[in-house]
């Protein structure tokens, strides 16, 4: 019976001259699973898969760039300085992605996609949060294949066996280490299950699911960072990611508390009803929206006012002949009397010169 977790013999295979890396495969599988889960949740909220696909086409590239930027910025000494090669900052196939950068820029990309498709950003964020956690869990298997980002030495039965060439300086004499990839993987799956249950049970909306994702993931990541021993930048004895995790945890928790107090329940619709989409295909406003109704009422009022102003200056009245008409005289021989010159219109109230009823202003809706 094994008393440790073995590491894969290799994390890369070759298809002719083309390397196939396990890390990349894990990321792609994670994206596919997250997409499948998110589409099902999005449809359950009343959205359509085409809209979500458009948003993800913005979010995924932004997230990938953000993940790489975060890694390069926080571990700049690996790429810049004496004896370093800055060009290697672009070698993403060598590993090095930061989840915080992926979340930040990925959210920006999703926001742009939401603006272009006319849907609510927070509804999308709530929809994809559980899928993100599962994608992150699958992506952590890439660290296992690469034998990287493990924790301190341990003799626990679930210790991870690391080959000698991957052991950091000062730890060459140890063979098994804390499998931090497994800790984070299990934590992510636990949170994903919790969010799915809570969302179904309490119908969370307005960003509450995403806020819980940020807070709970950050809580677990703080302790995982405390166990890891890979070389990173530190401030006052704490790893930089510890500070990021602590800040994100507090922000996510406060955000969730504010939403519970001020934005209860869930959105009635995933679409924005108070504004138009930025995309050219959705430039027309919703005819049922308040803005469209207001514009319609204003247009009707303008037409009504124009008709009322044109009433007294009816061309038929202005062009009335001064010669006697062929109208028959009254049978008693009395003369017809002219209306008194009082400036009043002899026509009945509400009737125009041609006998048609004058239009009235449409009531406000």
N, C-alpha and C positions, 0 to 999 in steps of 0.2 A: 504493500500500500504506500502510495506516494505521500510524503509529508511536506510537499511544497508544490507550487504551481509551476509547471515548466514553461519556458519561453519558446516561441517558434524558432525553428532553425534559421529561417531567413524571412525577410520582409519585402523581398523583391524577386520577381521572376522575369525572365527575358523571352520575348516573342521575337526571335531573330535579333536585330539590333535594338529593338524597342523594349525598354524596361517597364514592367508592370508592377507598380508598387502597391503593397497591401494598404498603406495609409490612404492613398487616393481612392482605392476601392471601397474602403470603409466610409469615407466621406460621401462618395456617390450613393452608396446604399442608404446611408443615413438621410440624405436629401430625398431619395425616392420614397422612403418610408414616411418621412415627415410630410411630403406632398400628399401621399395617399390619405393619411390621417386628416390633414388639414382640409382637403377637398370634401371629405365626408362631413366634417364639422361645419364647413362653410355652407354646404347645401342645406344642412339641418337648420341653419340660421336664416335661410331664405336667399342665399346668394347663388351665383352660377359659377361653374368651374372655369369658364373662359375669363371671367373677370379676375378670379384669383390667380390664374396662370399669368395674366398680364402683370399683376402686382409682384408675383414671385420673380418674373423676369427682370424686374428692377431690384428687388431685395437681394437675390442671391449674388449677383456680381458685386454689388455694393458691400455685402457682408464679407465676401471673400477678400476684397481689397482691404476692408477694415481690419480683418483678422491678421493679415500680413503686416499692415502698418503698425498695429499695436505691438506685435512681436518685435519688429525692427526697432521701434522707438524705445521699448522697455529693455531690450537687450542690444542696444546700439553698439556696445563694445565688441560684439561678435562680427561687426561689419565695417566699423569705422575706427580709425586710429592707426598707429604704426604697425606695419606688417599685415594689415587687414585689406580685404578686397571688397570695396563697396558694391561692386556688381553682383556679389553673391546675395545681396538683399533681395534680388529678383529671382533667386533659385528656389522657388516655392516647393519644388519636388524634393528638396532636401529636408523638408519639415520646418515647422515654426509658424504656428497660427495662434492667435489670441482670441478667446471667445468674447472678451469684452469689446474688442474692436469690431468683431462680427456683429454683435448685438447693436452697437451704436450706429455704424454705417448701414447695416442691414435695415434698421428701423428707418433711417433716412430714405433709403431706396424704396421701402414699402410705402412711406408717406407720399413720395412722389407718385408712385403707382396709384395710390388711393385718390390723389388729387386728379389724376388723368382719367380715372374710371368713375369718379363720382361716388365713392363709397366711404364709409367712416373708417378712419385709421384705427381707432381703438377696437372696433369690432373685428378688424383683421388681426390685430395684435392678440386679442383674446382667442381667436380661432387657431392661430398657429403655435401658440405657446406650448401646449403639450407635445406637439410634433417636434418642436425644436429640442425639447429635452430628450426625446427618444433619439433624434439625430445625433445629439451630443454624446449620448451613451454609446451608440454604435461607433461614432468617430473615435472614442477612447480606445477601442480595440486596435486602432492604428498605433497607439503608443505601446501596446503590448507587442505587436509585431516588430516594432523598431527597438524594443528594449530601452525605453527612455522614460523620463519623468516618473521614476519610481521613488519610494520613500526610504526611510532609514532602515538599517539592517534589523532583521527580526528572525527569531527561531520559531515563530508561530506556524501551525500546520498549513496555513494558507500563504506562507511566505513565497515570494516570486523569485525563482532561480534566474540569475542574470549571468550571462557569459562573461568571462574575465575581461575581454576587450571593451565591454560596455560599462564596466564599473568605474566610478569617478575616482580621482586621486584621493588617497587617504582611506579608501574603502576596498582596496584590492584584496584584503584578507577575508572579506565577507562574501558569502555566496547567495544568501536569500535576503530579500528586502520587502518592505511593505508594498503590496500591489495597489498603489494609489489609483491606477487606471480603473481597477475593479471597484474600489470604494466609490469613486465618482460615478461610475457606470450604474451601480446599484442605487445610489442616492438619486440620480437623475430619473431612473425608472420609478422609484418610489414617489417622487414629486409629480411625475407625469400622471401616475395613477390617482394621486390625491387631487390634482387639478381636474381631471376628467370626472371624478366622482363629485367634487364640490360644484363644478359647473352644471352638472346634471341635476344635482339635489337642490341648489339654491338659485339656479339661473343667473349666474354672475354675468355682468356686462359692464360697459363703459370703461374697460381697461383693468378690471379687478383681477381677472385671470393672469394677465401679463404682469401686473404688479406683484402678485404672489409668486410667479415664476422668478422674477428678479430677486425678490427677498429670500425665498427658500433656496434657490440655487446658490446665491451668494453666501448664505449661512454654511452650507456644506462645503463650498469651495474654500472658505476661510480655514477650516480645519484640515482639509486636504493639503492646502499650501503649507500649513504648519508642519506636516509630516514629510513633505518632499525635500530632497537634498540636492537637486540639480542647481547649478550655479546661476544665480540671478542677482540683480541689483537689490540692495537692502537699504532701508532707512531706519535708523535707531534699532537695529537688530531684527527688524521685521521685513519680510519679503515685500516687494512692491505690490504684488497681487493680494497680499493680506490687507493692505490699505484699500485697494480697489474693492475688494470683497466687502469690507466693513462699511464703506461709504454706500455701496450699492444696496446692501442689506437694509441699512437705516432708511435710505431713500425709498426703496420699494415698500417697506413696512409703513412709513408715513403716508405714502401715496395711497396704499390700500385702505388705510384707516380713513383718509379724507374722502375717498370714493364711497366707502360704505356709508359715511355720514351724509354726504352731499349728493351722491348719484346712485340712489338705490335701484335695484332691479336691473333689467337688461333693455337694450335698445329695441324699439318696436320694428325697426327696419335697419338693414345694413347700409342702406343708401342715404346720402345726404339730401334732406328734403328742403334745406334752406339756401342752397346754392347750386350753381351749375357745375358740371364736370368741366375740367380744363381740356379734355380731349375733344378734337374736332367732331367726332362722331356723336358727341353728347352735348353739343352746344345749345340745343333748344332746351328751354326750361320745362319742367314738368307742368302740364296744363292744370293739374290739380293742386299745385303748390300755391301758397299764400301770395308769393310774389307775382305769379301769373294772374291770379284772380285780381289783385290790386291793379295791375296794368290794364286788365280788361275793363274794370270799372272806370278807371281814369279815361280810357279811350271812349267809352260810352258817354261819359259826362261831357267830354270835349265835343263830341258830335251833337249832343243835345243842345249845348250852349250855342253852337254855330247855327243850328236850325232856328232857335229862338231869336237870335239876332237877325237872321235873314227874313223873319216873318213880316215885319212892318214894311220892308222894302220889296214886297212881292212885285215882280215885273208886271203881273196882270193888273195890279192896283195902279201902279204908276202910269200905265199906258191906257187907262180907262178913257173912252171917248167922251167929249163934252157935248156931242149932238144927242138929241133925244133918241132913245132906243125904240125898237119896234114893239116894246112890251105893251100889252093892252092896258087901257085906262081902267080904273075901277068902275064897276057897273053903275054906281050912283053919280058918276061924272065928276066927283071931287078930285081935286088935284093931289098928286103925291107930294108929300112934304119932304124937304131935304133934311138930313140929320143936322142937329145943332152943331155949330162950329165950336165945340168944347174940347176938341183934341182927342175925344174918345173914339175908339173903333166901334162902329155899329155892329160888328160881327159878334156872334155869341162867344162867351168866354171859352177859351180852349180850342177855338176853331181858327184855322188859317184862312188866308184869302181865297184859296181854292177849295174850301169846304172840308179839308182834311184836318183831323185832330192834330194839334201840335204835340210833338214828342216831349216826354218828360224825363227828368234825370233818373238814371237807374239807381236804385237804393244800394248803399254800400253793403258789402258782404262781410 
